[in-house]
Amino acid sequence: MGLDQPMIKVSNVTFHYGKDRPAVLKDIDVTINRGQYVSIIGHNGSGKSTLARLLNGLLLPEEGTVEIQGLSTANEEEIWKIRHKVGMVFQNPDNQFVAPTVEDDLAFGLENLGVDPEKMEGRIRDALERVDMLPYRHTEPSRLSGGQKQRVAIGGMLALHPEVLVLDEATAMLDPKGRRDVLDIVKRMNEEEGITIIQITHYLEETLNSHYIYVMDQGQIVKEGTPTQLYQNPDLLRKLGLDVPFAVDLHFRLQNKGLVGEGFSLTSEGVISALWT
């Protein structure tokens, strides 16, 4: 699946939470192509989660437009199609569960979508297999770990067959293992199935699999580029209150001591290789 077909286009978007309050988003322009893995980063309050909620019509822009494959979120007749295309996973998975078991929870979403009951079983099984949660299909969500809950939440979205998956701080409440498990599944969905991924996060380590990154501050996009382009200037990210990925930070520290050459690495393996060359 090619990366050159536009999937999402955000044009000149401004948004306020109330007319007398400062703008949360200011003149935002973002284009995301089909099959891309995009990260949107920024400290708390930068506007990234508000932008995420604009992408499937949970919020509507006061100025500008948001289009999903040419469908405008401002058009009430198209909003159902947009929400079918764009699935969202939020920070707290407990807020997304509505049924007594994992299987029932996925079935609830399919029922709302009007899926034929005869097709539900196959779609539920397929979705749970893709997130490695099929053995837990009859388990109560409350008995799952945080990482398992998020995997089920992602599975619930996958059962709906979205073309885009937005993860709004979806790993923020997870331990390191749970975070790795979720990110591995998301990466696999993007690489093997071509699902467009939009990841909202302030953990810069999570952005290294991205094709492209947008950096937000005070409601504006202040920097954008590939991981390689972006992390060549770690001082800018630090000024914005963001932590630089460990391998990038280590490489520049070693470089300042004359232990490695020019350039830098996004991975620990790359840093080790640079030390030996």
N, C-alpha and C positions, 0 to 999 in steps of 0.2 A: 504494500500500500504506500503510495507516494507521499512525500512530506510537503508537496508544493500546492496542494489544494486547500484553500482557506476554510477553516472550520468555524472560527470565532473572530468577530471584528468588533472592537470597542472603539468608538469614534467620539472624541471631544466630550467625554462624559464628566459631569459634575454632579455631586450628590451631597445633600445636607440631611441630618437627622433633626428636622425642625427648622423653620425659616429664620429664626433668630439665633441659630447656632452656627459656628464656623463650618465651612465646607470640609467634609470628610474625604472627598475625592475632588480633584481639581484638574479639569481638562485632560482626562486620561485617554491615551491612544494605545491600543494593544491589538496585534494581529497574531492569531495562533493557527497554524496549519494542521491539516488532518494528519494524525499519527505522531504529532510532536509530543515530547515530554517537556513540559514547561514548569519552572518553579517561580513563584512570586514570593520574594522575601522582604523582610522589614521588621523593625522592632514593634512591640505592642503599641497599638494606636496609630500605626502608619497608614491604615486604610485597606490593608490587603484582604481582610475577611469581608469587608463591605464589598470590595470588588468581586470576590468570589460569589457573593449572594446576588449580584447583578447578572451573573452568567447564566442562570436558569430562571430568572424572573421572580425570585423571592423578593428582590427589591427592584425598583424601576428608576432609571436616571431622571434627574430633573432637567438636565441639558444633555444633548448628545444622544447617541444611539448604541444599542447592543444588539448584534445580529448573530444568530447561530445558523450557519449555512444559508444565509440570506433571509432567515425568519427573524422578524423584529420582536423583542420582548415587550414592546409597547403595544403590540397588536394582541388583544385578548383572544382573538380567534386562533392565534398561533401558539399561545403559551403552553397548551397541552402537548403539542408536538415538540416544543423546545424542552419541556421537562422530561419527555420520553427520551430525547437525545442526550440530555445532560444529567447524569446522576451525581449526587453529592453525598460525601461522608464527612461527618462533623467530628469535633474534638471529643465529645462524650458519647460513646456508642449507646449507653443506657437510654439516652433520650430518643433513640431511633427504634427501640424494641417495643412492640405492641401486642405480642402473642406469647403464650405460655411455653412454647418450644421453638427451637431454631427453625425446624421445618415449617411450623405454622407461621412463623414470622415472614419467611420468604413467600409463603403461599398468600399471605395477606396482601403483599405488594402486587402479586400477579393477579389476584382477584380484582383489585382496584383498576388494574390495567385492562381488564376484560379478557384475560387469556383463557382459552378453552380449558376446562378442568382436566380433560384427557391429556393435555400437553404440559400441565403443571409439574407432574412427577418428574418428567425428563429434564425440565428446565431447572428445577430445584436440585436434583442430583448433580447435574452438570455444573451449576454454579458453586455448590459446596465442594465438589471435587477440585475445582479450579483454585479454591482458597484453602485446600487441605483441611476441610472441616466436615466432610461427609460422616465420619464416625460419631459426630456429635449432633446429628440431625434431630434426635429425640430428647436432647438435653435442654434444661431450662437455661435461658441466657444468663440468669443471675449466678449460675454455677460456673461460668466460664471465667478465665483470666481476662485481663484487659486486652491483651494482644489477640486472644481468641475472639473476643467480642467485636473488635474492629475487623477481623477477618470475616466474621459473619455479616457485619454491616456492609462490607465490600461485596460479599457474596450476594446479599440482597439486592444491591445495585446491579450486579452482573446478570442476575436472573431476569432483569428487565431489558437486557440487551441494549445498554447505552452506547453511544458512539464517543462520548466524552465522560471522563470521571474526574470530578473536582474533589480534592481532599483538603478540607479546611482545618489545618492543625490536627490532622487525624492521628498523629503519633505523639502528641504533646503529653498525654496522660499515661504513656506506656513506658515500661522499663526497657533497657537497651536491647534485650532479646526480642521482646514484642515489637519494638520499633524495626529491628532488622527483618523480622518475619514479614511484617506488613509491606515494607519497602521492596523486599524480594518479590513478593506477589505482584505488586504494582509494576515493577520493572518487567516482569515476565508478561503481564497483560499487554504492556506497550510493545515489547519486542516481538512477541509471538502472535498477538491478535490485532495489533495496530490500533488499539484504543488510545485516543488522545488523552493524555494525563495533564492535569493542572494541579500542582501541589503548592498549597499555601503553608509556609513554614518560617520559623525564625532559627531553625537548626540548619546551619549552612552545610554541615556534613551530609545532610539529606539531599542536597542539590547536585551532587557530583554525577548522578546518572542523567541529569537533564540535558536536553539539546540546547535549551536557551533559558536565561534567567532575567527576570525583571526585579529591580531593587526599588522599593517604595520608602518614602519618608515624607511625613506631614501631608499625606494625601496626594503626592505626586510621584511619578516615576523619575528617579534621579539618575539611574544608570541601567543599562541593559547590555546583554551580550551572551556569548557562550561561556561555559565555566572557565575555559582557558583564557578567554579575553578578560573576564571579570576579575579573576583572582590574581591577575598580574599586578593589581593595585590594591593590596590588602589594607593599606593605610586608610583609604576612602571608606572601606567597610567598617573599620574600627571606629572611625569618626561618627558613623551612623549608629554606633552601639551594637554592632554585630560581631560575632566571633568568627574568625577565619578558620576554615577546615584545618584539622591538625597537620596533615601532610604538607599543605601549602605553607603554614606557619613554620613548620620544622625546616622545610627546604630553604626558606628565606633566612632563617637564623643560621643555618649551616653555611649558606652563601656569604653572609656577613662576616663569618669567621674564616672564609677562604677555603672551606672544606669541600664545597661542590662548585661546579661551574655555573655559567649563565643559564637562564631559563628556570623552570620550576616543575614540580610534579603534583598531580592531583591525588596520588595514592602513596601509601607507605612503601609499597613495592618499588615505586618509581624513585623514591628518596633513597632507598637502599641501593638500587642500581646506580644512582648518581654518585654515591659514595665510593663505589667500586670502579668507576670509570674515570 
